[in-house]
Amino acid sequence: TYLLVETAILLAILPLMALITERGAISLDSGVLTYAPLSGITISIALLALMYGLRLGEGSTVIPLARLGLALATVLSLLLLHEQITWSKALGLALTVAAVFLLSR
C-alpha cells in the first residue's frame, strides 16, 4: 500500500513539476534518455531492498532508515557536484539524521 500511494503521488506531481521548472518545454535529450533507464533500475533495486527490509523489521524502523538516502544524496551532491552548503542545508541534514536516529530506537 505504501509503495502504491507513493508512486501515485509521484506520478501526479512529477509531470507538473517538470512543466513548471522547464516552463512548458520538456525535452528528451541524450542525458534524459541515458539516465532515465538507469534511474529506473536503481529505484527498482531500492524498492526491492525496502520490501525485503520490511519483511525483516518494523516499518517504523525500516522506512526512516530508507529515507536516509535523501541525506546521502545531499552529501553526494555537495561532494561530487560542488554545490554550496548553506545553513539551511546543514540544519536539514542534521535534523534528518537526528530524526532517523530517534525513530529507529
TORDO-99638 format. One record per residue: residue number from 1; residue in three letters; chain; x, y, z of N, C-alpha, C in turn. Coordinates in Angstrom, 2 decimals. Example, Ala and Ser with C-alpha at 12.3 -4.5 7.8 and 13.67 -1.06 7.14 Angstrom:
BEGIN
+-----+-----+----+---------+---------+---------+---------+---------+---------+---------+---------+---------+
|   i |  aa | ch |    n_px |    n_py |    n_pz |   ca_px |   ca_py |   ca_pz |    c_px |    c_py |    c_pz |
+-----+-----+----+---------+---------+---------+---------+---------+---------+---------+---------+---------+
|   1 | ala |  A |   13.19 |   -5.69 |    7.80 |   12.30 |   -4.50 |    7.80 |   13.20 |   -3.30 |    7.80 |
|   2 | ser |  A |   12.85 |   -2.25 |    7.08 |   13.67 |   -1.06 |    7.14 |   12.90 |    0.03 |    7.87 |
+-----+-----+----+---------+---------+---------+---------+---------+---------+---------+---------+---------+
//
This chain:
BEGIN
+-----+-----+----+---------+---------+---------+---------+---------+---------+---------+---------+---------+
|   i |  aa | ch |    n_px |    n_py |    n_pz |   ca_px |   ca_py |   ca_pz |    c_px |    c_py |    c_pz |
+-----+-----+----+---------+---------+---------+---------+---------+---------+---------+---------+---------+
|   1 | thr |  A |    0.83 |   -1.18 |    0.00 |    0.00 |    0.00 |    0.00 |    0.87 |    1.25 |    0.00 |
|   2 | tyr |  A |    1.91 |    1.22 |    0.83 |    2.82 |    2.36 |    0.92 |    3.41 |    2.69 |   -0.45 |
|   3 | leu |  A |    3.91 |    1.66 |   -1.13 |    4.54 |    1.87 |   -2.44 |    3.54 |    2.36 |   -3.48 |
|   4 | leu |  A |    2.32 |    1.86 |   -3.44 |    1.30 |    2.31 |   -4.38 |    0.95 |    3.78 |   -4.16 |
|   5 | val |  A |    0.79 |    4.16 |   -2.90 |    0.46 |    5.56 |   -2.60 |    1.61 |    6.48 |   -3.00 |
|   6 | glu |  A |    2.83 |    6.09 |   -2.67 |    3.99 |    6.91 |   -3.02 |    4.12 |    7.05 |   -4.54 |
|   7 | thr |  A |    3.94 |    5.96 |   -5.25 |    4.04 |    6.00 |   -6.71 |    2.94 |    6.86 |   -7.32 |
|   8 | ala |  A |    1.73 |    6.74 |   -6.81 |    0.62 |    7.54 |   -7.33 |    0.87 |    9.03 |   -7.11 |
|   9 | ile |  A |    1.38 |    9.38 |   -5.95 |    1.67 |   10.79 |   -5.67 |    2.77 |   11.30 |   -6.59 |
|  10 | leu |  A |    3.82 |   10.51 |   -6.75 |    4.91 |   10.93 |   -7.64 |    4.45 |   11.07 |   -9.08 |
|  11 | leu |  A |    3.64 |   10.14 |   -9.54 |    3.15 |   10.23 |  -10.92 |    2.27 |   11.45 |  -11.13 |
|  12 | ala |  A |    1.60 |   11.90 |  -10.09 |    0.76 |   13.09 |  -10.20 |    1.58 |   14.37 |  -10.13 |
|  13 | ile |  A |    2.61 |   14.38 |   -9.29 |    3.36 |   15.61 |   -9.04 |    4.50 |   15.84 |  -10.02 |
|  14 | leu |  A |    5.23 |   14.81 |  -10.38 |    6.43 |   15.00 |  -11.20 |    6.18 |   15.64 |  -12.56 |
|  15 | pro |  A |    5.17 |   15.22 |  -13.31 |    4.94 |   15.92 |  -14.59 |    4.62 |   17.40 |  -14.40 |
|  16 | leu |  A |    3.86 |   17.72 |  -13.37 |    3.54 |   19.11 |  -13.08 |    4.80 |   19.90 |  -12.72 |
|  17 | met |  A |    5.65 |   19.32 |  -11.90 |    6.90 |   19.99 |  -11.54 |    7.81 |   20.16 |  -12.76 |
|  18 | ala |  A |    7.84 |   19.18 |  -13.64 |    8.65 |   19.30 |  -14.85 |    8.14 |   20.43 |  -15.73 |
|  19 | leu |  A |    6.83 |   20.56 |  -15.84 |    6.27 |   21.65 |  -16.65 |    6.57 |   23.01 |  -16.04 |
|  20 | ile |  A |    6.52 |   23.09 |  -14.72 |    6.79 |   24.37 |  -14.05 |    8.27 |   24.74 |  -14.18 |
|  21 | thr |  A |    9.16 |   23.80 |  -13.90 |   10.59 |   24.12 |  -13.92 |   11.13 |   24.29 |  -15.33 |
|  22 | glu |  A |   10.58 |   23.58 |  -16.28 |   11.04 |   23.68 |  -17.67 |   10.23 |   24.69 |  -18.46 |
|  23 | arg |  A |    9.31 |   25.37 |  -17.81 |    8.45 |   26.39 |  -18.43 |    7.71 |   25.86 |  -19.65 |
|  24 | gly |  A |    7.17 |   24.67 |  -19.51 |    6.33 |   24.11 |  -20.56 |    7.04 |   23.33 |  -21.63 |
|  25 | ala |  A |    8.35 |   23.42 |  -21.71 |    9.09 |   22.74 |  -22.78 |    9.92 |   21.61 |  -22.19 |
|  26 | ile |  A |    9.40 |   20.41 |  -22.23 |   10.12 |   19.24 |  -21.73 |   10.83 |   18.60 |  -22.91 |
|  27 | ser |  A |   12.14 |   18.49 |  -22.80 |   12.90 |   17.91 |  -23.89 |   13.48 |   16.57 |  -23.47 |
|  28 | leu |  A |   13.55 |   15.66 |  -24.42 |   14.14 |   14.35 |  -24.17 |   15.50 |   14.30 |  -24.85 |
|  29 | asp |  A |   16.47 |   14.94 |  -24.22 |   17.81 |   14.94 |  -24.80 |   18.55 |   13.65 |  -24.42 |
|  30 | ser |  A |   19.78 |   13.54 |  -24.84 |   20.54 |   12.31 |  -24.62 |   20.78 |   12.05 |  -23.14 |
|  31 | gly |  A |   20.92 |   13.10 |  -22.33 |   21.11 |   12.91 |  -20.90 |   19.90 |   12.26 |  -20.25 |
|  32 | val |  A |   18.72 |   12.73 |  -20.62 |   17.49 |   12.15 |  -20.07 |   17.34 |   10.71 |  -20.53 |
|  33 | leu |  A |   17.60 |   10.46 |  -21.80 |   17.43 |    9.11 |  -22.32 |   18.48 |    8.15 |  -21.78 |
|  34 | thr |  A |   19.61 |    8.67 |  -21.34 |   20.65 |    7.82 |  -20.74 |   20.36 |    7.54 |  -19.28 |
|  35 | tyr |  A |   20.03 |    8.59 |  -18.52 |   19.89 |    8.44 |  -17.08 |   18.52 |    7.94 |  -16.63 |
|  36 | ala |  A |   17.49 |    8.11 |  -17.42 |   16.16 |    7.65 |  -17.02 |   16.12 |    6.13 |  -16.83 |
|  37 | pro |  A |   16.61 |    5.33 |  -17.77 |   16.61 |    3.88 |  -17.53 |   17.48 |    3.46 |  -16.35 |
|  38 | leu |  A |   18.64 |    4.11 |  -16.20 |   19.50 |    3.81 |  -15.05 |   18.82 |    4.17 |  -13.74 |
|  39 | ser |  A |   18.11 |    5.28 |  -13.75 |   17.37 |    5.69 |  -12.56 |   16.26 |    4.70 |  -12.24 |
|  40 | gly |  A |   15.57 |    4.23 |  -13.27 |   14.52 |    3.24 |  -13.06 |   15.05 |    1.94 |  -12.46 |
|  41 | ile |  A |   16.19 |    1.49 |  -12.96 |   16.80 |    0.27 |  -12.44 |   17.21 |    0.47 |  -10.98 |
|  42 | thr |  A |   17.84 |    1.60 |  -10.70 |   18.29 |    1.89 |   -9.34 |   17.10 |    1.98 |   -8.38 |
|  43 | ile |  A |   16.05 |    2.65 |   -8.79 |   14.87 |    2.77 |   -7.94 |   14.23 |    1.41 |   -7.72 |
|  44 | ser |  A |   14.19 |    0.58 |   -8.74 |   13.63 |   -0.77 |   -8.59 |   14.42 |   -1.58 |   -7.57 |
|  45 | ile |  A |   15.74 |   -1.50 |   -7.63 |   16.57 |   -2.21 |   -6.65 |   16.32 |   -1.67 |   -5.24 |
|  46 | ala |  A |   16.22 |   -0.35 |   -5.13 |   15.97 |    0.26 |   -3.82 |   14.62 |   -0.17 |   -3.26 |
|  47 | leu |  A |   13.60 |   -0.23 |   -4.10 |   12.28 |   -0.65 |   -3.64 |   12.26 |   -2.12 |   -3.24 |
|  48 | leu |  A |   12.97 |   -2.95 |   -3.98 |   13.07 |   -4.35 |   -3.59 |   13.79 |   -4.50 |   -2.25 |
|  49 | ala |  A |   14.84 |   -3.70 |   -2.05 |   15.55 |   -3.73 |   -0.77 |   14.64 |   -3.25 |    0.36 |
|  50 | leu |  A |   13.83 |   -2.23 |    0.08 |   12.89 |   -1.73 |    1.07 |   11.86 |   -2.80 |    1.42 |
|  51 | met |  A |   11.33 |   -3.47 |    0.43 |   10.35 |   -4.54 |    0.68 |   10.97 |   -5.65 |    1.51 |
|  52 | tyr |  A |   12.21 |   -6.01 |    1.20 |   12.91 |   -7.05 |    1.96 |   13.13 |   -6.58 |    3.39 |
|  53 | gly |  A |   13.53 |   -5.32 |    3.55 |   13.72 |   -4.77 |    4.89 |   12.44 |   -4.77 |    5.69 |
|  54 | leu |  A |   11.31 |   -4.49 |    5.04 |   10.03 |   -4.50 |    5.74 |    9.63 |   -5.91 |    6.17 |
|  55 | arg |  A |   10.10 |   -6.91 |    5.46 |    9.85 |   -8.30 |    5.88 |   10.64 |   -8.65 |    7.14 |
|  56 | leu |  A |   11.84 |   -8.04 |    7.26 |   12.73 |   -8.37 |    8.38 |   12.49 |   -7.53 |    9.62 |
|  57 | gly |  A |   12.04 |   -6.30 |    9.44 |   11.91 |   -5.40 |   10.58 |   10.60 |   -4.63 |   10.57 |
|  58 | glu |  A |   10.45 |   -3.78 |   11.56 |    9.24 |   -2.97 |   11.68 |    9.30 |   -1.78 |   10.73 |
|  59 | gly |  A |    8.16 |   -1.41 |   10.22 |    8.09 |   -0.28 |    9.30 |    8.56 |    1.02 |    9.94 |
|  60 | ser |  A |    8.30 |    1.18 |   11.23 |    8.71 |    2.41 |   11.92 |   10.23 |    2.53 |   12.03 |
|  61 | thr |  A |   10.94 |    1.45 |   11.81 |   12.40 |    1.48 |   11.82 |   12.95 |    1.48 |   10.40 |
|  62 | val |  A |   12.38 |    0.66 |    9.53 |   12.90 |    0.47 |    8.18 |   12.68 |    1.70 |    7.31 |
|  63 | ile |  A |   11.51 |    2.29 |    7.36 |   11.19 |    3.43 |    6.49 |   12.10 |    4.63 |    6.78 |
|  64 | pro |  A |   12.29 |    5.02 |    8.06 |   13.23 |    6.13 |    8.29 |   14.65 |    5.83 |    7.81 |
|  65 | leu |  A |   15.09 |    4.60 |    8.00 |   16.42 |    4.25 |    7.51 |   16.50 |    4.35 |    6.00 |
|  66 | ala |  A |   15.43 |    3.95 |    5.32 |   15.41 |    4.05 |    3.86 |   15.44 |    5.52 |    3.42 |
|  67 | arg |  A |   14.82 |    6.38 |    4.16 |   14.78 |    7.80 |    3.82 |   16.11 |    8.49 |    4.09 |
|  68 | leu |  A |   17.01 |    7.83 |    4.76 |   18.33 |    8.39 |    4.98 |   19.07 |    8.56 |    3.65 |
|  69 | gly |  A |   18.59 |    7.88 |    2.62 |   19.15 |    8.04 |    1.28 |   19.04 |    9.47 |    0.78 |
|  70 | leu |  A |   18.02 |   10.20 |    1.22 |   17.88 |   11.61 |    0.83 |   19.03 |   12.43 |    1.39 |
|  71 | ala |  A |   19.42 |   12.15 |    2.63 |   20.56 |   12.85 |    3.21 |   21.84 |   12.47 |    2.48 |
|  72 | leu |  A |   21.97 |   11.20 |    2.12 |   23.14 |   10.75 |    1.38 |   23.22 |   11.45 |    0.02 |
|  73 | ala |  A |   22.09 |   11.59 |   -0.65 |   22.07 |   12.28 |   -1.94 |   22.51 |   13.74 |   -1.79 |
|  74 | thr |  A |   22.11 |   14.37 |   -0.71 |   22.53 |   15.75 |   -0.47 |   24.04 |   15.84 |   -0.25 |
|  75 | val |  A |   24.56 |   14.93 |    0.56 |   26.01 |   14.92 |    0.81 |   26.78 |   14.65 |   -0.48 |
|  76 | leu |  A |   26.30 |   13.71 |   -1.28 |   26.98 |   13.41 |   -2.55 |   26.92 |   14.60 |   -3.51 |
|  77 | ser |  A |   25.81 |   15.32 |   -3.53 |   25.72 |   16.49 |   -4.40 |   26.68 |   17.59 |   -3.94 |
|  78 | leu |  A |   26.89 |   17.68 |   -2.63 |   27.86 |   18.65 |   -2.13 |   29.28 |   18.26 |   -2.52 |
|  79 | leu |  A |   29.58 |   16.96 |   -2.42 |   30.93 |   16.49 |   -2.70 |   31.23 |   16.37 |   -4.19 |
|  80 | leu |  A |   30.32 |   15.77 |   -4.94 |   30.58 |   15.47 |   -6.35 |   30.21 |   16.61 |   -7.29 |
|  81 | leu |  A |   29.15 |   17.31 |   -6.98 |   28.69 |   18.39 |   -7.86 |   29.13 |   19.77 |   -7.37 |
|  82 | his |  A |   29.83 |   19.79 |   -6.24 |   30.37 |   21.01 |   -5.66 |   29.29 |   22.06 |   -5.41 |
|  83 | glu |  A |   28.12 |   21.60 |   -4.96 |   27.08 |   22.54 |   -4.59 |   27.47 |   23.24 |   -3.30 |
|  84 | gln |  A |   26.95 |   24.42 |   -3.13 |   27.25 |   25.19 |   -1.94 |   26.40 |   24.69 |   -0.76 |
|  85 | ile |  A |   27.03 |   24.59 |    0.39 |   26.28 |   24.20 |    1.59 |   25.84 |   25.48 |    2.29 |
|  86 | thr |  A |   24.57 |   25.52 |    2.62 |   24.02 |   26.66 |    3.34 |   23.65 |   26.19 |    4.75 |
|  87 | trp |  A |   23.36 |   27.16 |    5.59 |   22.95 |   26.81 |    6.94 |   21.69 |   25.98 |    6.94 |
|  88 | ser |  A |   20.77 |   26.29 |    6.04 |   19.52 |   25.53 |    6.00 |   19.75 |   24.10 |    5.54 |
|  89 | lys |  A |   20.68 |   23.89 |    4.60 |   21.01 |   22.53 |    4.17 |   21.68 |   21.75 |    5.30 |
|  90 | ala |  A |   22.62 |   22.40 |    5.98 |   23.32 |   21.75 |    7.09 |   22.34 |   21.41 |    8.21 |
|  91 | leu |  A |   21.45 |   22.33 |    8.51 |   20.45 |   22.08 |    9.54 |   19.50 |   20.97 |    9.12 |
|  92 | gly |  A |   19.10 |   20.97 |    7.86 |   18.23 |   19.91 |    7.34 |   18.87 |   18.54 |    7.43 |
|  93 | leu |  A |   20.15 |   18.45 |    7.06 |   20.88 |   17.19 |    7.17 |   20.97 |   16.72 |    8.62 |
|  94 | ala |  A |   21.29 |   17.64 |    9.52 |   21.40 |   17.29 |   10.93 |   20.06 |   16.81 |   11.48 |
|  95 | leu |  A |   18.98 |   17.51 |   11.13 |   17.65 |   17.12 |   11.61 |   17.22 |   15.78 |   11.01 |
|  96 | thr |  A |   17.59 |   15.54 |    9.76 |   17.25 |   14.27 |    9.13 |   17.92 |   13.11 |    9.85 |
|  97 | val |  A |   19.20 |   13.25 |   10.09 |   19.95 |   12.20 |   10.78 |   19.41 |   12.01 |   12.20 |
|  98 | ala |  A |   19.13 |   13.11 |   12.89 |   18.58 |   13.03 |   14.25 |   17.21 |   12.35 |   14.25 |
|  99 | ala |  A |   16.37 |   12.69 |   13.28 |   15.04 |   12.08 |   13.21 |   15.13 |   10.59 |   12.95 |
| 100 | val |  A |   15.99 |   10.18 |   12.04 |   16.16 |    8.75 |   11.76 |   16.67 |    8.03 |   13.00 |
| 101 | phe |  A |   17.63 |    8.64 |   13.68 |   18.16 |    8.03 |   14.90 |   17.06 |    7.86 |   15.95 |
| 102 | leu |  A |   16.26 |    8.92 |   16.16 |   15.21 |    8.85 |   17.18 |   14.10 |    7.87 |   16.79 |
| 103 | leu |  A |   13.71 |    7.86 |   15.53 |   12.64 |    6.96 |   15.09 |   13.04 |    5.50 |   15.08 |
| 104 | ser |  A |   14.31 |    5.22 |   14.92 |   14.75 |    3.84 |   14.85 |   15.03 |    3.22 |   16.22 |
| 105 | arg |  A |   14.88 |    3.97 |   17.26 |   15.14 |    3.45 |   18.61 |   13.93 |    2.78 |   19.18 |
+-----+-----+----+---------+---------+---------+---------+---------+---------+---------+---------+---------+
//
